[in-house]
């Protein structure tokens, strides 16, 4: 019985974390914190670093 309760708690925690990540993504998008990928992971990292330093302007 204890195992089932712990399992449910873990599941609820995981679901809550995923929901929060999704909501944060929508908030970022609504605030203009997005960019079009170049397809090059390293160039994209540079773009993200620059945008974060500039406040996503």
Buried (B, 14 or more C-beta within 10 A) or exposed (E): EEEEEEEEEEEEEEEEEEEEEEEEEEEEEEEEBEEEEEEEEEEBEEBBEEBEEEEBE
